[in-house]
């Protein structure tokens, strides 16, 4: 693929670690020559690759709680390159419990009210609802939520060349409870669900790929598909270099590694990201 332009707008303080008044998320937008001429995209995408699609919700999936530690992963996302297999992922039940305290205090960094207990529960419910309809693993959705906003329902909309609103900092999404300083408190359940749909299923924009479509585009049927999809979610559907290196140029170098670590139990341990 011949790239024409890559616009990187990594946050001054990535939400991999909460920082005061930092812009939200660390998504990158690519403007590239593509083989996709869609002017709009379906907002009802589901994962169709059998090795990646989840057909039923099981909160006790995975190996339990895992370990709050960080391993720096590099390379193509394969187990042969040292990346974790799905059998090493924590269960959703344990992943949610481990991150719940962080979610509850995630909005103060933006100078807005933290989630109420009701809003946090509605985030949980929204992840489960959208995971069911999209067949995206609920742990993968939660990992991206934590990476992009720490679960703050009033996460501000990042606006550079395009808008990235909401819990998952989606591409021109419609769900948000903080747009241009207009803050909703409480954040309606409908908005919370829409924010998760925008990120997991995708938006109507031609470049508005969600996790479901990116998993299908990952060209893998095992855990590497999720790590490749994470790279594409961060930096664009055509951003994986020919080498397959998920920390290669044109993306937030540790994004896919961060997601892999979240899926195996990382919450607050010091990052070992060396990029």
Residue pairs with C-beta under 8 A, 6 or more apart in sequence:
1 32
1 33
1 34
1 35
1 238
2 32
2 33
3 30
3 32
3 33
3 238
3 250
4 31
4 32
4 33
5 30
5 31
5 32
6 28
6 30
6 31
6 32
6 235
6 236
6 239
6 250
7 28
7 29
7 30
7 31
7 160
7 161
8 28
8 235
8 250
8 251
8 252
9 27
9 28
9 29
9 158
9 160
9 161
10 26
10 28
10 252
11 22
11 23
11 24
11 25
11 26
11 158
12 19
12 22
12 23
13 19
13 20
13 22
13 23
14 22
14 25
14 26
14 252
15 22
15 24
15 25
15 26
15 147
15 148
15 149
15 150
16 26
16 147
16 254
16 258
16 271
16 273
17 271
18 102
18 106
18 109
18 150
19 109
20 109
21 109
21 110
21 111
22 109
23 156
23 158
24 110
24 148
24 149
24 155
24 156
24 157
24 158
24 164
24 169
25 147
25 148
25 149
25 155
25 158
25 164
25 169
26 147
26 148
26 234
26 252
26 255
27 148
27 158
27 164
27 169
27 171
27 233
27 234
27 235
27 252
28 234
28 235
28 236
28 239
28 250
28 251
28 252
29 160
29 161
29 162
29 171
29 207
29 235
29 236
30 235
30 236
30 237
30 238
30 239
30 250
31 161
32 236
32 238
34 237
34 238
36 206
36 237
38 206
39 206
40 204
40 205
40 206
41 202
41 203
41 204
41 205
41 206
41 207
41 208
41 209
41 213
42 202
43 197
43 201
43 202
43 203
43 204
44 201
45 134
45 201
45 202
45 210
45 212
45 213
45 216
46 53
46 133
46 134
46 135
46 201
46 212
47 53
47 54
47 134
47 135
47 136
47 212
47 215
47 216
48 135
48 216
49 215
49 216
49 218
49 221
49 225
50 221
51 220
51 221
51 222
51 225
52 137
52 215
52 216
52 218
52 220
52 221
52 225
52 226
53 135
53 215
54 131
54 135
54 136
54 137
54 138
55 135
57 128
57 131
57 132
57 138
58 92
59 91
59 92
59 93
60 91
60 92
60 93
61 89
61 91
61 92
61 139
62 89
62 90
62 91
62 92
62 94
62 95
62 139
63 87
63 88
63 89
63 90
63 91
64 90
64 91
64 94
65 90
65 91
65 94
65 97
65 98
65 265
66 88
66 89
66 90
66 94
66 95
66 264
66 265
66 266
67 264
67 265
68 98
68 265
68 266
68 267
68 268
68 269
69 261
69 265
69 266
69 269
70 261
70 266
70 269
70 270
70 271
70 272
70 273
71 82
71 257
71 260
71 261
71 272
72 254
72 257
72 272
72 273
72 274
73 81
73 82
73 83
73 227
73 246
73 247
73 256
73 257
73 260
73 261
74 81
74 82
74 245
74 246
74 247
74 257
75 81
75 82
75 83
75 244
75 245
75 246
75 247
76 224
76 243
76 244
76 245
76 246
77 83
77 220
77 223
77 224
77 225
77 226
77 227
77 228
77 231
77 244
77 246
77 256
77 260
78 224
79 85
79 222
79 223
79 224
83 223
83 224
83 227
83 260
84 223
84 260
84 263
84 264
85 222
85 223
86 222
86 223
86 226
88 264
89 139
89 223
89 263
89 264
90 98
90 139
90 263
90 264
90 265
91 139
92 138
92 139
92 142
94 265
95 139
95 142
95 143
95 262
95 263
95 265
96 124
96 142
98 265
98 267
99 142
99 146
99 151
99 267
100 120
102 146
102 150
102 151
102 267
102 268
103 115
103 120
103 123
103 146
103 150
103 151
103 152
104 114
104 115
104 117
104 120
105 114
106 114
106 115
106 149
106 150
106 151
106 152
106 155
107 113
107 114
107 115
107 152
107 153
107 154
107 155
108 114
109 150
109 152
110 152
110 154
110 155
110 156
110 178
112 152
112 154
112 156
112 178
112 183
112 185
113 154
113 183
113 185
114 152
115 123
115 151
115 152
115 153
115 154
115 187
116 186
118 186
119 153
119 186
119 187
119 192
120 151
122 153
122 189
122 192
122 193
123 145
123 151
123 153
123 167
123 192
123 196
125 189
126 189
126 192
126 193
126 195
126 196
127 138
127 141
127 142
127 145
127 196
128 138
129 193
129 196
130 136
130 141
130 193
130 196
130 197
130 200
130 201
131 137
131 138
131 141
131 200
133 201
134 200
134 201
134 210
134 211
134 212
135 212
136 200
136 201
136 210
136 211
136 212
136 215
137 226
139 263
140 211
140 226
140 229
140 230
140 259
140 263
141 168
141 196
141 199
141 200
141 211
142 262
143 230
143 259
143 262
143 263
144 168
144 199
144 200
144 211
144 230
144 233
144 259
145 151
145 167
145 168
145 196
145 199
146 262
147 255
147 258
147 259
147 262
148 155
148 167
148 168
148 169
148 199
149 155
149 166
149 167
149 168
149 169
151 167
152 167
153 167
153 177
153 187
153 191
153 192
153 195
154 177
154 178
154 183
154 184
154 185
154 187
155 165
155 166
155 167
155 169
155 178
156 178
156 179
157 163
157 164
157 165
157 166
157 176
157 178
157 179
157 180
158 164
158 165
158 169
159 180
162 171
162 172
162 207
163 172
163 173
164 170
164 171
164 172
164 173
165 173
165 174
165 175
165 176
165 178
165 179
165 195
165 198
166 173
166 175
166 176
166 177
166 191
166 194
166 195
166 198
166 199
167 175
167 192
167 195
167 196
167 199
168 195
168 196
168 198
168 199
168 200
169 199
170 195
170 198
170 199
170 202
170 203
170 208
170 210
171 202
171 203
171 205
171 207
171 208
171 209
172 203
172 205
172 207
172 208
173 194
173 195
173 198
173 199
173 203
173 208
174 194
174 198
174 203
175 191
175 192
175 193
175 194
175 195
175 196
175 197
175 198
176 191
176 195
177 183
177 184
177 185
177 187
177 188
177 191
177 192
177 195
178 184
184 191
197 210
198 208
198 210
199 210
199 211
199 233
200 210
200 211
200 212
201 210
201 211
201 212
202 208
202 209
202 210
202 212
202 213
203 210
207 236
207 237
209 217
209 232
209 233
209 237
210 233
211 229
211 233
213 237
214 228
214 229
214 232
214 233
214 237
215 225
215 226
215 229
217 229
217 232
217 237
218 224
218 225
218 226
218 228
218 229
218 232
219 225
219 228
220 228
226 259
226 263
227 246
227 256
227 259
227 260
228 240
228 246
228 256
230 246
230 255
230 256
230 259
230 260
231 239
231 240
231 246
231 251
231 255
231 256
232 238
232 239
232 240
234 251
234 252
234 255
234 256
235 250
235 251
235 252
235 255
236 250
239 250
239 251
240 246
240 248
241 248
241 249
241 250
246 256
246 257
247 253
247 254
247 256
247 257
247 275
253 273
253 275
254 271
254 273
254 275
257 273
258 266
258 271
258 273
